[in-house]
Amino acid sequence: MSRIFAIFFLFSTPVFAVGTSNDLSEHCPDPSVNTYCVGYIWGIVEAVDTLQLLDRMTPMICLESGVTNSQLAKVYGEWVKNNPSKLHYAASSNFLVAIANAFPCE
């Protein structure tokens, strides 16, 4: 059993906690090219999309067909550059603000 754990540990992907946009920026200087960061963004988008579809949340993000996770990461990266005074807030909240501004629901 300990050998299996050791092998798993050696080949596992490093994990880091993301709390604030400062944390995310530290680990993802260019979030559009880091698979962890794109996955983090995809998770937020999927959660919000599901809540919107289930009418558990007022629609705030209306993505057009063809928008990619990498594109969303670039939108977030640009928002971070333009809003350095808000980087101490939760990364997920800042991401939602950035995406809602870029892809608002009419």
C-alpha positions in Angstrom: 0.0 0.0 0.0 2.8 2.4 0.9 4.4 1.8 -2.5 1.2 2.7 -4.3 1.0 5.9 -2.3 4.6 6.8 -3.0 4.1 6.2 -6.8 1.0 8.3 -6.7 2.7 11.1 -4.8 5.6 11.2 -7.2 3.5 11.5 -10.3 0.7 13.7 -8.9 0.2 17.3 -10.1 1.2 19.9 -7.6 -1.9 21.5 -6.0 -2.1 25.0 -4.6 -4.8 26.9 -2.8 -6.4 29.8 -4.6 -8.2 32.3 -2.3 -7.6 35.8 -3.6 -6.7 37.2 -7.0 -3.2 37.8 -5.6 -2.9 34.0 -5.0 -4.2 33.2 -8.5 -1.9 35.8 -10.1 1.1 34.4 -8.2 0.5 30.9 -9.5 -0.8 31.9 -12.9 1.0 35.0 -14.3 -0.6 34.1 -17.7 -3.8 32.2 -16.8 -4.6 31.4 -20.5 -1.6 29.0 -20.8 -1.6 27.3 -17.4 -3.9 24.2 -17.4 -4.6 24.5 -13.7 -5.8 28.1 -14.2 -7.9 27.3 -17.2 -9.4 24.4 -15.2 -10.1 26.7 -12.3 -11.9 29.1 -14.6 -13.8 26.4 -16.3 -15.1 25.2 -12.9 -16.4 28.6 -12.0 -18.1 29.0 -15.4 -19.7 25.6 -15.2 -21.0 26.2 -11.7 -22.5 29.6 -12.6 -23.9 28.2 -15.8 -25.6 25.4 -13.9 -27.0 27.7 -11.3 -28.4 30.0 -14.0 -29.9 27.1 -15.9 -31.6 25.8 -12.7 -32.9 29.3 -12.0 -31.0 29.4 -8.7 -29.2 32.5 -9.7 -30.1 35.7 -11.7 -28.3 35.4 -15.1 -25.2 37.6 -15.0 -23.0 35.9 -17.6 -24.2 35.2 -21.1 -21.4 33.6 -23.1 -21.6 33.6 -26.8 -21.1 30.4 -28.7 -17.5 29.7 -29.4 -16.0 31.4 -26.3 -13.1 29.3 -25.0 -11.8 28.9 -21.5 -8.5 30.3 -22.7 -10.3 33.4 -24.0 -12.1 33.7 -20.6 -8.7 33.5 -18.9 -7.4 36.3 -21.1 -10.4 38.4 -20.2 -9.7 37.8 -16.5 -6.0 38.5 -16.9 -6.8 41.8 -18.5 -9.2 42.7 -15.7 -6.5 41.9 -13.1 -4.1 44.3 -14.9 -6.7 47.0 -14.9 -7.8 46.5 -11.3 -4.8 46.0 -9.0 -6.6 47.6 -6.0 -9.0 44.6 -6.0 -6.6 41.7 -6.0 -7.1 41.1 -2.3 -10.7 40.0 -3.0 -11.7 36.4 -3.7 -10.4 35.2 -7.1 -13.7 33.6 -7.9 -15.7 36.9 -7.2 -13.2 38.9 -9.2 -13.4 36.4 -12.1 -17.3 36.7 -12.1 -17.1 40.5 -12.2 -14.6 40.4 -15.1 -16.6 37.9 -17.1 -19.9 39.6 -16.4 -18.5 42.9 -17.6 -17.2 41.3 -20.8 -20.3 39.1 -21.5 -23.3 40.7 -19.8 -26.8 39.4 -20.2 -29.0 41.8 -22.1 
